[in-house]
């Protein structure tokens, strides 16, 4: 008899890993997560030295839903003998490489409910259940898993700007390298070698990843004989805004408000909030300036910082790349040559191709995006939920690690018909939108 799982999760990023961790103690919920890679991997191309998360350690897989979980970040620190060192460090934000190791440990603890090397190629529906068809990328064996519900956690693929669409990403043909930050670390030596002896490496982008790559490349520029250019469309190097009342926007209260707005207003509001989620950690901005200041002791640093500069064209030849740029404030167009290009251009959600056979079972907006309900469900029957595919309906909290446990608590409540973990519904001091009418007490 075919086993019917309560839930099949597709994709094992931190969010579906958190779902599996929170589901583990629940005896009435059978969860299976499928992942196409051979092991857990979280942004391996950006596990740079000194790079930290932009959120506190409480934004781990479980703590904001269940602080007593055996799979918390603090539990991992205790098990690895590093808890007191973390305490003495007096820094809330873990190292990014440290968080990756924590997640790998948690995945090992949850091995019974995770299947690695399983590429999902098709999802169908038999009239009663979801049927997930996958292939083992190691053995070639084909598998079929049946579930009452799905949770899609396939992540957001790297975004390549239109001007670079024809460039060969990650090519190792001996020509000038073009890489997205998602593949930066494996390509770092190749980037430096391509620009040695008077060449240039150009970093394109404005956020945290761009800043970290620039900070990583610049110290060796003078000795390595290359220049580092940082090109950003933003008018300045925006720091992330960390003020406490602003952080209340990462709350269920604001999700309620955002979700209730018309779609066009949501898109406009999300675009206006870029500084809240696309900026650079203030400490990193200061480190970059300090580095420039130190390098300046021995003459002008080998770098150019170009703000308000938009990439319009990019062409690759055997000798390098020609970038067609335009200053967005003056309107002037100009071009520059570079020997290597790093695209720190972020990530964009894409609807997985494996859903094509069941597309009619899903809700779509007029732009072909998931029409995500407030409870994160996207199909007509409320049996498919999404992780980090709902920025356009729920706001910029979608990719925020700190909201992962909250979203998983809500998804588990929808799946079980109860609240295994209390779901906070109002935590903000401020009111978003129009306040409810005040009631006036009448003396007895």
MARBA-304691 format. One record per residue (C-alpha): residue in three letters; x, y negated, z negated; residue number from 1. Coordinates in nm, 2 decimals, always signed. Example, Ala and Ser with C-alpha at 12.3 -4.5 7.8 and 13.67 -1.06 7.14 Angstrom:
BEGIN
res, east, north, up, n
ALA, +1.23, +0.45, -0.78, 1
SER, +1.37, +0.11, -0.71, 2
END
This chain:
BEGIN
res, east, north, up, n
UNK, +0.00, +0.00, +0.00, 1
UNK, +0.13, -0.35, +0.09, 2
UNK, +0.24, -0.55, -0.21, 3
UNK, +0.06, -0.89, -0.22, 4
UNK, +0.27, -1.15, -0.40, 5
UNK, +0.09, -1.44, -0.57, 6
UNK, +0.34, -1.68, -0.41, 7
UNK, +0.61, -1.67, -0.15, 8
UNK, +0.84, -1.97, -0.15, 9
UNK, +1.03, -2.04, +0.17, 10
UNK, +1.36, -2.21, +0.12, 11
UNK, +1.57, -2.22, -0.19, 12
UNK, +1.68, -2.57, -0.27, 13
UNK, +1.66, -2.71, -0.63, 14
UNK, +1.28, -2.75, -0.60, 15
UNK, +1.19, -2.39, -0.52, 16
UNK, +1.46, -2.27, -0.74, 17
UNK, +1.30, -2.47, -1.02, 18
UNK, +0.96, -2.32, -0.93, 19
UNK, +1.11, -1.97, -0.96, 20
UNK, +1.27, -2.06, -1.30, 21
UNK, +0.94, -2.20, -1.44, 22
UNK, +0.74, -1.90, -1.31, 23
UNK, +0.98, -1.65, -1.46, 24
UNK, +0.82, -1.64, -1.81, 25
UNK, +0.46, -1.63, -1.67, 26
UNK, +0.34, -1.26, -1.68, 27
UNK, +0.05, -1.33, -1.45, 28
UNK, +0.24, -1.48, -1.16, 29
UNK, +0.45, -1.28, -0.90, 30
UNK, +0.68, -1.52, -0.71, 31
UNK, +0.92, -1.43, -0.43, 32
UNK, +1.15, -1.69, -0.27, 33
UNK, +1.32, -1.64, +0.07, 34
UNK, +1.64, -1.82, +0.17, 35
UNK, +1.82, -1.79, +0.50, 36
UNK, +2.17, -1.86, +0.36, 37
UNK, +2.37, -1.59, +0.19, 38
UNK, +2.39, -1.78, -0.14, 39
UNK, +2.25, -2.09, -0.30, 40
UNK, +2.40, -2.40, -0.14, 41
UNK, +2.32, -2.76, -0.22, 42
UNK, +2.48, -3.03, +0.00, 43
UNK, +2.81, -2.84, +0.02, 44
UNK, +2.95, -3.10, +0.26, 45
UNK, +2.93, -3.37, -0.01, 46
UNK, +3.06, -3.20, -0.32, 47
UNK, +3.34, -3.46, -0.35, 48
UNK, +3.57, -3.51, -0.64, 49
UNK, +3.42, -3.75, -0.90, 50
UNK, +3.08, -3.77, -0.72, 51
UNK, +2.79, -3.76, -0.97, 52
UNK, +2.42, -3.72, -0.95, 53
UNK, +2.22, -4.05, -0.95, 54
UNK, +1.98, -3.91, -1.21, 55
UNK, +2.04, -3.79, -1.57, 56
UNK, +2.10, -3.42, -1.66, 57
UNK, +1.74, -3.39, -1.78, 58
UNK, +1.64, -3.39, -1.41, 59
UNK, +1.75, -3.03, -1.39, 60
UNK, +1.54, -2.74, -1.28, 61
UNK, +1.32, -2.70, -1.58, 62
UNK, +1.38, -2.94, -1.87, 63
UNK, +1.12, -3.21, -1.80, 64
UNK, +0.86, -2.93, -1.79, 65
UNK, +1.00, -2.70, -2.05, 66
UNK, +1.29, -2.83, -2.26, 67
UNK, +1.32, -2.49, -2.43, 68
UNK, +1.38, -2.30, -2.11, 69
UNK, +1.68, -2.06, -2.11, 70
UNK, +1.76, -2.19, -1.76, 71
UNK, +1.82, -2.56, -1.85, 72
UNK, +2.14, -2.74, -1.76, 73
UNK, +2.23, -2.76, -2.13, 74
UNK, +2.18, -2.39, -2.16, 75
UNK, +2.43, -2.34, -1.88, 76
UNK, +2.68, -2.57, -2.04, 77
UNK, +2.65, -2.38, -2.36, 78
UNK, +2.70, -2.04, -2.19, 79
UNK, +3.00, -2.17, -2.00, 80
UNK, +3.16, -2.33, -2.32, 81
UNK, +3.14, -2.69, -2.19, 82
UNK, +2.85, -2.83, -2.40, 83
UNK, +3.07, -3.02, -2.64, 84
UNK, +3.29, -3.15, -2.36, 85
UNK, +2.98, -3.28, -2.19, 86
UNK, +2.87, -3.44, -2.52, 87
UNK, +3.20, -3.61, -2.58, 88
UNK, +3.20, -3.74, -2.22, 89
UNK, +2.90, -3.95, -2.30, 90
UNK, +2.77, -3.96, -1.95, 91
UNK, +2.41, -3.87, -1.86, 92
UNK, +2.48, -3.80, -1.49, 93
UNK, +2.64, -3.46, -1.42, 94
UNK, +2.91, -3.41, -1.16, 95
UNK, +2.75, -3.31, -0.83, 96
UNK, +2.97, -3.01, -0.81, 97
UNK, +2.87, -2.92, -1.16, 98
UNK, +2.50, -2.94, -1.08, 99
UNK, +2.57, -2.71, -0.78, 100
UNK, +2.74, -2.45, -1.01, 101
UNK, +2.45, -2.47, -1.25, 102
UNK, +2.20, -2.40, -0.98, 103
UNK, +2.41, -2.11, -0.85, 104
UNK, +2.41, -1.97, -1.21, 105
UNK, +2.03, -2.01, -1.23, 106
UNK, +1.98, -1.84, -0.90, 107
UNK, +2.19, -1.54, -1.03, 108
UNK, +1.97, -1.52, -1.33, 109
UNK, +1.66, -1.51, -1.11, 110
UNK, +1.80, -1.25, -0.87, 111
UNK, +1.49, -1.03, -0.90, 112
UNK, +1.27, -1.30, -0.74, 113
UNK, +1.51, -1.43, -0.47, 114
UNK, +1.60, -1.28, -0.14, 115
UNK, +1.90, -1.43, +0.04, 116
UNK, +1.99, -1.39, +0.40, 117
UNK, +1.62, -1.39, +0.50, 118
UNK, +1.55, -1.62, +0.80, 119
UNK, +1.17, -1.68, +0.82, 120
UNK, +1.08, -1.70, +1.19, 121
UNK, +0.70, -1.68, +1.19, 122
UNK, +0.41, -1.72, +0.95, 123
UNK, +0.07, -1.58, +1.03, 124
UNK, -0.26, -1.53, +0.84, 125
UNK, -0.46, -1.21, +0.84, 126
UNK, -0.78, -1.37, +0.73, 127
UNK, -0.72, -1.31, +0.36, 128
UNK, -0.35, -1.36, +0.30, 129
UNK, -0.04, -1.54, +0.44, 130
UNK, +0.20, -1.31, +0.62, 131
UNK, +0.56, -1.42, +0.63, 132
UNK, +0.78, -1.25, +0.89, 133
UNK, +1.16, -1.27, +0.84, 134
UNK, +1.48, -1.12, +0.96, 135
UNK, +1.78, -1.02, +0.75, 136
UNK, +2.07, -1.23, +0.89, 137
UNK, +2.32, -0.97, +0.78, 138
UNK, +2.16, -0.64, +0.87, 139
UNK, +1.92, -0.75, +1.14, 140
UNK, +1.63, -0.57, +0.95, 141
UNK, +1.29, -0.72, +0.99, 142
UNK, +1.07, -0.78, +0.69, 143
UNK, +0.71, -0.87, +0.62, 144
UNK, +0.60, -1.03, +0.30, 145
UNK, +0.23, -1.09, +0.21, 146
UNK, +0.12, -1.36, -0.03, 147
UNK, -0.19, -1.54, -0.16, 148
UNK, -0.01, -1.88, -0.15, 149
UNK, +0.30, -2.04, +0.00, 150
UNK, +0.53, -2.31, -0.13, 151
UNK, +0.74, -2.47, +0.15, 152
UNK, +1.08, -2.59, +0.03, 153
UNK, +1.27, -2.59, +0.36, 154
UNK, +1.44, -2.92, +0.29, 155
UNK, +1.51, -3.21, +0.52, 156
UNK, +1.75, -3.16, +0.81, 157
UNK, +2.03, -3.42, +0.88, 158
UNK, +1.91, -3.72, +1.08, 159
UNK, +2.11, -3.82, +1.39, 160
UNK, +2.03, -4.17, +1.52, 161
UNK, +1.90, -4.19, +1.88, 162
UNK, +2.23, -4.36, +2.00, 163
UNK, +2.42, -4.04, +1.89, 164
UNK, +2.17, -3.79, +2.02, 165
UNK, +2.40, -3.68, +2.31, 166
UNK, +2.72, -3.66, +2.10, 167
UNK, +2.84, -3.30, +2.01, 168
UNK, +2.80, -3.28, +1.64, 169
UNK, +3.07, -3.08, +1.46, 170
UNK, +3.24, -3.00, +1.78, 171
UNK, +3.58, -2.83, +1.75, 172
UNK, +3.68, -2.88, +2.11, 173
UNK, +3.98, -3.09, +2.03, 174
UNK, +3.80, -3.41, +2.12, 175
UNK, +3.71, -3.70, +1.88, 176
UNK, +3.51, -3.55, +1.59, 177
UNK, +3.15, -3.66, +1.52, 178
UNK, +3.01, -3.52, +1.19, 179
UNK, +2.71, -3.59, +0.97, 180
UNK, +2.79, -3.63, +0.60, 181
UNK, +2.62, -3.29, +0.54, 182
UNK, +2.93, -3.14, +0.70, 183
UNK, +3.19, -3.39, +0.58, 184
UNK, +3.41, -3.19, +0.35, 185
UNK, +3.49, -2.91, +0.60, 186
UNK, +3.57, -3.17, +0.86, 187
UNK, +3.77, -3.42, +0.64, 188
UNK, +4.12, -3.30, +0.75, 189
UNK, +4.01, -3.30, +1.11, 190
UNK, +3.88, -3.66, +1.08, 191
UNK, +4.21, -3.78, +0.93, 192
UNK, +4.42, -3.60, +1.19, 193
UNK, +4.22, -3.75, +1.48, 194
UNK, +4.28, -4.10, +1.35, 195
UNK, +4.64, -4.06, +1.24, 196
UNK, +4.91, -4.29, +1.40, 197
UNK, +4.70, -4.60, +1.43, 198
UNK, +4.35, -4.47, +1.49, 199
UNK, +4.02, -4.55, +1.33, 200
UNK, +3.75, -4.35, +1.14, 201
UNK, +3.41, -4.52, +1.14, 202
UNK, +3.15, -4.45, +0.87, 203
UNK, +2.80, -4.54, +0.98, 204
UNK, +2.54, -4.58, +0.71, 205
UNK, +2.44, -4.78, +0.41, 206
UNK, +2.36, -4.55, +0.12, 207
UNK, +2.54, -4.35, -0.15, 208
UNK, +2.68, -4.09, +0.09, 209
UNK, +2.84, -4.36, +0.31, 210
UNK, +2.99, -4.52, +0.00, 211
UNK, +3.13, -4.19, -0.13, 212
UNK, +3.28, -4.10, +0.21, 213
UNK, +3.44, -4.44, +0.24, 214
UNK, +3.58, -4.42, -0.11, 215
UNK, +3.72, -4.08, -0.03, 216
UNK, +3.89, -4.18, +0.30, 217
UNK, +4.02, -4.53, +0.21, 218
UNK, +4.30, -4.44, -0.05, 219
UNK, +4.49, -4.23, +0.21, 220
UNK, +4.44, -4.47, +0.50, 221
UNK, +4.77, -4.66, +0.48, 222
UNK, +4.99, -4.36, +0.43, 223
UNK, +4.79, -4.16, +0.68, 224
UNK, +4.82, -4.43, +0.94, 225
UNK, +4.45, -4.48, +1.01, 226
UNK, +4.19, -4.75, +0.95, 227
UNK, +3.85, -4.70, +0.80, 228
UNK, +3.55, -4.90, +0.93, 229
UNK, +3.23, -4.90, +0.74, 230
UNK, +2.93, -5.01, +0.96, 231
UNK, +2.59, -5.07, +0.81, 232
UNK, +2.27, -5.21, +0.94, 233
UNK, +2.19, -5.35, +0.60, 234
UNK, +2.26, -5.72, +0.54, 235
UNK, +2.47, -5.63, +0.24, 236
UNK, +2.58, -5.33, +0.03, 237
UNK, +2.27, -5.28, -0.17, 238
UNK, +2.31, -5.13, -0.52, 239
UNK, +2.04, -4.90, -0.65, 240
UNK, +1.80, -5.08, -0.89, 241
UNK, +1.81, -4.90, -1.22, 242
UNK, +1.60, -5.14, -1.44, 243
UNK, +1.36, -4.96, -1.67, 244
UNK, +1.03, -5.10, -1.55, 245
UNK, +1.14, -5.03, -1.19, 246
UNK, +1.21, -4.67, -1.28, 247
UNK, +0.85, -4.64, -1.39, 248
UNK, +0.77, -4.62, -1.01, 249
UNK, +0.90, -4.27, -1.04, 250
UNK, +0.59, -4.17, -1.23, 251
UNK, +0.27, -3.98, -1.18, 252
UNK, +0.09, -4.32, -1.23, 253
UNK, +0.26, -4.47, -0.93, 254
UNK, +0.21, -4.15, -0.72, 255
UNK, -0.17, -4.19, -0.79, 256
UNK, -0.16, -4.55, -0.68, 257
UNK, +0.05, -4.48, -0.37, 258
UNK, -0.15, -4.18, -0.26, 259
UNK, -0.47, -4.38, -0.28, 260
UNK, -0.35, -4.64, -0.03, 261
UNK, -0.43, -4.63, +0.34, 262
UNK, -0.16, -4.45, +0.54, 263
UNK, -0.04, -4.77, +0.71, 264
UNK, +0.00, -4.95, +0.38, 265
UNK, +0.18, -4.65, +0.24, 266
UNK, +0.43, -4.66, +0.52, 267
UNK, +0.49, -5.03, +0.48, 268
UNK, +0.53, -5.00, +0.10, 269
UNK, +0.78, -4.71, +0.14, 270
UNK, +0.99, -4.91, +0.39, 271
UNK, +0.99, -5.21, +0.15, 272
UNK, +1.12, -4.99, -0.14, 273
UNK, +1.44, -4.88, +0.04, 274
UNK, +1.67, -5.04, -0.23, 275
UNK, +1.51, -4.82, -0.49, 276
UNK, +1.62, -4.49, -0.33, 277
UNK, +1.87, -4.57, -0.04, 278
UNK, +2.11, -4.80, -0.23, 279
UNK, +2.45, -4.73, -0.38, 280
UNK, +2.52, -4.66, -0.74, 281
UNK, +2.65, -4.99, -0.89, 282
UNK, +2.96, -4.82, -1.04, 283
UNK, +3.06, -4.69, -0.69, 284
UNK, +3.02, -5.03, -0.54, 285
UNK, +3.25, -5.17, -0.81, 286
UNK, +3.50, -4.88, -0.76, 287
UNK, +3.51, -4.96, -0.38, 288
UNK, +3.59, -5.32, -0.45, 289
UNK, +3.86, -5.23, -0.71, 290
UNK, +4.02, -5.00, -0.46, 291
UNK, +4.02, -5.28, -0.19, 292
UNK, +4.17, -5.51, -0.45, 293
UNK, +4.45, -5.27, -0.54, 294
UNK, +4.53, -5.20, -0.17, 295
UNK, +4.55, -5.57, -0.10, 296
UNK, +4.86, -5.60, -0.32, 297
UNK, +5.06, -5.46, -0.03, 298
UNK, +4.88, -5.66, +0.25, 299
UNK, +4.53, -5.66, +0.40, 300
UNK, +4.37, -5.32, +0.35, 301
UNK, +4.34, -5.10, +0.66, 302
UNK, +3.97, -5.14, +0.69, 303
UNK, +3.67, -5.34, +0.82, 304
UNK, +3.34, -5.38, +0.65, 305
UNK, +3.07, -5.47, +0.90, 306
UNK, +2.72, -5.56, +0.76, 307
UNK, +2.41, -5.64, +0.95, 308
UNK, +2.55, -5.44, +1.23, 309
UNK, +2.33, -5.20, +1.43, 310
UNK, +2.45, -4.91, +1.65, 311
UNK, +2.29, -4.93, +1.99, 312
UNK, +2.51, -4.70, +2.20, 313
UNK, +2.77, -4.43, +2.15, 314
UNK, +2.98, -4.26, +2.42, 315
UNK, +3.25, -4.00, +2.38, 316
UNK, +3.55, -3.94, +2.60, 317
UNK, +3.87, -3.74, +2.57, 318
UNK, +4.05, -4.03, +2.39, 319
UNK, +3.78, -4.14, +2.14, 320
UNK, +3.44, -4.30, +2.11, 321
UNK, +3.30, -4.63, +2.22, 322
UNK, +3.04, -4.77, +1.99, 323
UNK, +2.81, -5.04, +2.12, 324
UNK, +2.71, -5.26, +1.83, 325
UNK, +2.49, -5.57, +1.77, 326
UNK, +2.49, -5.81, +1.48, 327
UNK, +2.13, -5.83, +1.37, 328
UNK, +2.16, -6.18, +1.23, 329
UNK, +2.33, -6.35, +1.52, 330
UNK, +2.20, -6.12, +1.79, 331
UNK, +2.55, -6.09, +1.94, 332
UNK, +2.65, -5.76, +2.10, 333
UNK, +3.00, -5.62, +2.09, 334
UNK, +3.18, -5.29, +2.12, 335
UNK, +3.46, -5.11, +1.93, 336
UNK, +3.67, -4.80, +1.98, 337
UNK, +3.70, -4.53, +1.71, 338
UNK, +3.87, -4.20, +1.70, 339
UNK, +3.63, -4.03, +1.46, 340
UNK, +3.27, -4.09, +1.35, 341
UNK, +3.09, -4.00, +1.03, 342
UNK, +2.71, -4.03, +1.03, 343
UNK, +2.59, -4.12, +0.68, 344
UNK, +2.24, -4.15, +0.83, 345
UNK, +2.04, -3.95, +0.58, 346
UNK, +1.78, -3.68, +0.63, 347
UNK, +1.43, -3.66, +0.78, 348
UNK, +1.16, -3.40, +0.72, 349
UNK, +1.06, -3.19, +1.01, 350
UNK, +0.76, -2.95, +1.02, 351
UNK, +0.91, -2.59, +1.04, 352
UNK, +0.86, -2.42, +1.37, 353
UNK, +0.76, -2.10, +1.20, 354
UNK, +0.42, -2.26, +1.11, 355
UNK, +0.32, -2.30, +1.48, 356
UNK, +0.10, -1.99, +1.49, 357
UNK, -0.11, -2.12, +1.19, 358
UNK, -0.10, -2.49, +1.27, 359
UNK, -0.48, -2.50, +1.28, 360
UNK, -0.50, -2.40, +0.91, 361
UNK, -0.32, -2.72, +0.81, 362
UNK, -0.42, -3.08, +0.75, 363
UNK, -0.24, -3.34, +0.97, 364
UNK, -0.23, -3.71, +0.99, 365
UNK, -0.24, -3.92, +1.31, 366
UNK, +0.14, -3.91, +1.33, 367
UNK, +0.16, -3.53, +1.32, 368
UNK, +0.28, -3.52, +0.96, 369
UNK, +0.14, -3.31, +0.68, 370
UNK, -0.17, -3.47, +0.53, 371
UNK, -0.07, -3.39, +0.18, 372
UNK, -0.33, -3.39, -0.10, 373
UNK, -0.25, -3.54, -0.43, 374
UNK, -0.19, -3.18, -0.57, 375
UNK, +0.07, -3.12, -0.30, 376
UNK, -0.14, -2.88, -0.10, 377
UNK, -0.15, -2.91, +0.28, 378
UNK, -0.38, -2.64, +0.42, 379
UNK, -0.76, -2.64, +0.43, 380
UNK, -0.78, -2.38, +0.16, 381
UNK, -0.54, -2.53, -0.09, 382
UNK, -0.31, -2.23, -0.08, 383
UNK, +0.00, -2.39, +0.07, 384
UNK, +0.21, -2.65, -0.12, 385
UNK, +0.51, -2.86, -0.01, 386
UNK, +0.83, -2.97, -0.19, 387
UNK, +1.00, -3.28, -0.06, 388
UNK, +0.78, -3.32, +0.25, 389
UNK, +0.55, -3.58, +0.12, 390
UNK, +0.73, -3.92, +0.10, 391
UNK, +0.46, -4.06, +0.33, 392
UNK, +0.18, -3.96, +0.10, 393
UNK, +0.34, -3.96, -0.25, 394
UNK, +0.62, -4.22, -0.22, 395
UNK, +0.99, -4.21, -0.25, 396
UNK, +0.97, -3.97, -0.55, 397
UNK, +0.94, -3.68, -0.31, 398
UNK, +1.32, -3.60, -0.30, 399
UNK, +1.38, -3.72, -0.66, 400
UNK, +1.52, -3.44, -0.87, 401
UNK, +1.36, -3.59, -1.18, 402
UNK, +1.01, -3.53, -1.04, 403
UNK, +1.08, -3.17, -0.93, 404
UNK, +0.97, -3.02, -1.26, 405
UNK, +0.66, -3.24, -1.27, 406
UNK, +0.56, -3.13, -0.92, 407
UNK, +0.63, -2.77, -1.00, 408
UNK, +0.42, -2.79, -1.32, 409
UNK, +0.13, -2.92, -1.11, 410
UNK, +0.17, -2.65, -0.84, 411
UNK, +0.18, -2.38, -1.10, 412
UNK, -0.13, -2.52, -1.26, 413
UNK, -0.31, -2.51, -0.92, 414
UNK, -0.19, -2.15, -0.86, 415
UNK, -0.28, -2.01, -1.20, 416
UNK, -0.60, -2.22, -1.28, 417
UNK, -0.44, -2.33, -1.61, 418
UNK, -0.15, -2.54, -1.73, 419
UNK, +0.14, -2.32, -1.82, 420
UNK, +0.34, -2.64, -1.87, 421
UNK, +0.15, -2.96, -1.96, 422
UNK, +0.12, -3.20, -1.66, 423
UNK, +0.18, -3.56, -1.76, 424
UNK, -0.07, -3.78, -1.59, 425
UNK, +0.02, -4.12, -1.72, 426
UNK, +0.36, -4.23, -1.86, 427
UNK, +0.40, -4.59, -1.73, 428
UNK, +0.35, -4.90, -1.94, 429
UNK, +0.26, -5.10, -1.64, 430
UNK, -0.06, -5.08, -1.42, 431
UNK, -0.03, -5.01, -1.05, 432
UNK, -0.32, -5.15, -0.85, 433
UNK, -0.63, -5.31, -1.00, 434
UNK, -0.68, -5.24, -1.37, 435
UNK, -0.99, -5.07, -1.49, 436
UNK, -1.26, -5.31, -1.63, 437
UNK, -1.19, -5.39, -1.99, 438
UNK, -1.45, -5.29, -2.24, 439
UNK, -1.54, -5.52, -2.53, 440
UNK, -1.63, -5.39, -2.86, 441
UNK, -1.95, -5.52, -3.01, 442
UNK, -1.95, -5.56, -3.39, 443
UNK, -2.19, -5.33, -3.58, 444
END
